[in-house]
């Protein structure tokens, strides 16, 4: 006999920010990842963006940036390295030209903000506060491809300083995007939560590099770049697990998600929502496929809602041993 869970579509609704002036509730947990889907307007004619839970903008700064010198990307086994350097149109152009388009959409648009000074983060938040079409901010304290990009996210004090400054200047929901390039991601996560983060994104890219053997020099013009794609998923999954155990705010998982099963692993570890990033370079509609696969999988697992699965794997392991061989 079919169970109740198999007779109807599962409830995929999630809440990322129950507090704040606006709050942030999504119809489903699948989002795009910053820097992998432009500002979404570029894909609107080819992908049914409105089916997503949310879209996340390309990182935006106070002033336009040209980005890093080329080459800026290179494929790696099960992933890619990038060193884009936050190339973007600047916040004024985003408010003038892009936000009005988002305001006509039903899908929430989350703006990823980046800066190399605390005051600039705060100024970005203030300028975006109250802008029609902007549903929330993703505070990028974790970009590995610009000078000082990791400074704020590498330690709890830096993360708290940025989060606190942004929180003072806006009533928008705040998602703080953490770096995996730290020895204390749980401590950084707790500091951001205590400073006012409504949710945490775990995580940005891992630092890596590739060398051209024939030319005897690094492939990327800046030498190092951010590693993304399926290769980093086991590492970020462990970090989501650790952050979920150390904080109480919702977690947005981002790292190598290419299938519905990948997304479910993160949800079981404690994530409320997920971001699809590198997979979109090969397949622009990958976020929608992940959503469809996730939707189809839940009834087969006896779940009538995504909430039933959030953190369900926690407490199900033997805590003995040190994780080594």
N, C-alpha and C positions, 0 to 999 in steps of 0.2 A: 504494500500500500504506500502511495506517495505521502511523504510527510508534508506538513504545512509549509516548510521552507522551500519545497520544490514546486509548490502550486502558484507562487507569485514571485515577481522580481524582488530581489533582496533590497533592503533599505540601505543605500550607500551614503546618506547624508552625514556630514561631520561638522563639528564646530571647532574652529581654530582660535577664536577669541571671544569668549563669552562676556568679557568685560570691555570697558572702553566706550568711547562716545558712539561708535558705530557697530562694533561687534563684527564678526566674520564667520558666517555659516556658508558651507558649500554643499551643493547638491550631490557631489560625489568627491572622492579623495584624490583624484588624479589631476595633477597640475603640470605645467611645463616648467623646465628649469631655466633660470636666468642665463642669458648668453647663448642659448641653443635654439631659440625660437623667435629671434628678433624681438620686436614689440608686438608680435602676433598679427598685426595688421598685414604684414607681408604674406601671411599664410591663409588669410581669411577666405580667399577665393579658391583655395585648393583643399583646405581642411575645415571640417565643421567645428570650428573653435567653440561654438556655443554649447557643445556637448560636454566640454571639460568642466572640472570643478572650479578651476581658476587658471589664469595665465599669469606668468611672472615676466616682467619686462627685462630687457637688456639692462645691465647696470648703468645707472645715470649719475653724472657728476654735476657740480655747480656750473662748470663751463665745458664746452665741447672738447673732446679729446681725439687725437688722431690715432692713438694706439701705438703699439710697439713696432719696430722695424720687422720686415719679413726676412726669412720665412717665420711664420707664426704658428703653424700646425704641422704635426707629423703623426702618421698612424703608428700604433704599437700593437703587439699581440693583445687581443681582446680589449682594445681601447684606443685612446689617442692622447697626445700631448698638445696643449695649446698655450700660447703666450700672446693673447690678443692685446692685453694692456688697457682694457676698459675703453676701447674706441666707442664713442657715443656722441649724440647730437647735443647734449647738455640739457639741463632741466627746463630752461625757458622754452626751448623748441619742443620738448616733450609736452609741456603744459599747453602750448599753443596749437600744435599740430596733431598730436597723438591722443591725448586724453579726451578730446571731444569725440573721437571715434569710439573709444572705449565706453564713453557715456551712453552710446546707443546700443550697447551690447548687454545681454542678460548675464553673461559670465563675468565674475569679478576680475578686475585687473589689479595685480599687486606690483608695486614699483620697487625694484631693487635699487637702493641708494648706496653710493660708495664715495669715500673721501679719505684724505690723508691727514685731516685734522678734526678733532672732536667738534670744534665750532662749525666746521663745514657740514658735518653730518646733521647737526642741529638746524643749520640754515636750510638744508635740503628738506628736512622734515617740515619746517615752518612753511616753506613755499608750496609744498604739496598738500598741506592740511586744508581740507575743504574744497579741493579741486574736484569738480564733477568727473566721474569716470575712474577715480583712484579709490580703491576699496581698502587698501592696506599698504604697509611698507615692509619690505624685506631689507633689513639692515646688514649690509655686506661688510663684516669685519674680518673677512677671510680670503680676499683675493690674493693668489700667490704670484700674480703676473705684473705687479706694479711695485715701485719702491715703497717700502713701509706698509705694504698691503696686509701683512700678517701681524703687524705690531699690536693692533688692538685685540685680535682674536687669540693671540698666543698665550695670554695670561688673564686670570680673573679680573685683575684691577683694570686693565685696558678695556675688556669687554663691558665691565660695569660702567666705566666712564662714558663710553659712547652710548650705551643703552639709556643711561640716566639722562644724558643731555638731549637725546631724541625724544624721550618720553615727556620731558618738560615742554617741548615745543609743538606737540601734536596730540590730538585725540584719536588718531587713526590706530587701528590694530598694528602691533609691532611683532614681526617675525625676525629674530636675530639669527643670521646665517653663520654657523660656526666653522672653524678650520679644523681639519683632521691633523694638521701639522703642529701638534702640541702634545706634550706629555701628560696633560691634565684636562682632557675635554670635559669630564664630569664637573670639575671645579669651575671651569669657564662657563659651563651651562648653568650651574647654580648661581653664579655671580650675575649673569644676564637676567635670569629669572627674578632674582631679588631686586634688580635695578629697574624692573618694569616690563620685561619682555612678556608678551602674551603667548608666544609660541617660539619654538626653536627649530631651525633647519639644520639637519645633520646629514651631510656636511658638504663643504666645498671640495675642491680637487686636492689630490696628494702631489707634493712636489716630486718631480722626476726630470729626466733628461735622456736624450739620445745623441749618439755620436756617429758622424759620417766617417767610416773607416778610411775610404779612399782619400777624402779631403783632410782627414785628421783634424776635424774640428766639430764642435757641437752642431747639430742640425738646426736647432732654433737660434735665431739671431741673438737672443738674450741668454742662451745657454740652457737655462732651466725653464720648465713650464709646468702646467697643472695636468696631472694624469687623471683621466676619467674613463668611464665605460665599465663593462662587466668585470674587468680585472680588479677593480677596487671594491666590488660589492661585498665580499666577505669581511673586509676591513671596516667599511662603513656600517655594515650590519652589526658588528660587535660594538661599534661606537654608539649606535642607536640604542642597543641593549643597555650599555653603561649609562647613557644620559637618561633613559627612561627610569632607571633605578635610582637616579640622583635628583630628579626634578619631578614636578607635578603638572607642568604646563604641557599642552599638546606638542608633539614632535612631527615635523615634516621630514621624511626621509628622502635623501637624494644621493644616489651613487650606484651607477651601473644597472638601473632598472630598465629591462627590455621586454619583459613578459609579465603576465598577470601573476605567475608563480613568484617572480622576483618581488613584486609589490606585496604579495601576501606574506612572504618571509619577514619583510620589514614591519608589517602590521602586527604579526604575531610577536615580534620582538618589542613592540610598544609604540609604534608610529601610528598617528592618527590619519595622516595623509602622505602622499608620495609625489615626487617630481620625476618626470622623464626628461632626460637631457640628451646625452650623446647619441642615443638610439634615433633621435629625430634627424640627425645629419644623414643617416643612411635611408631613413623612412620617415618622411615628415608627418605621416599619420600615426606614428608609433604610439603616442599617448592615447589615442582613441582605441587602438588595438589592445593596449594594456588594460584600458577600462573595460572593454568587451570581455576580455579573458578573465578579469577579476570578477565581473558580474556573473559570468557563467560558472565560475569555480565555487562561489559561496554556497549555492544550493547543494552541490555535490558533497560539501563538507558539513551539511546539516545546519547551516547558518542562515537565518532570515535577515540578518543585518550585519554590516561591517563591524559595528560596535562589539558584537559578540566575539570577534576575533582579535580585537585590539589588546595586545599584551598577553594573549592566551597561552603563549609558550613559556612565559615567565614562571619560575618555580618548578619547571618540569625537567631540570637537569641535576645531575649529581655534582655537587659543589666540590668534591674532592679533587686533588691533583692541581697541577700548576699550568695546564694548557700546553705543556711541552711534549716532546716525543718520549 
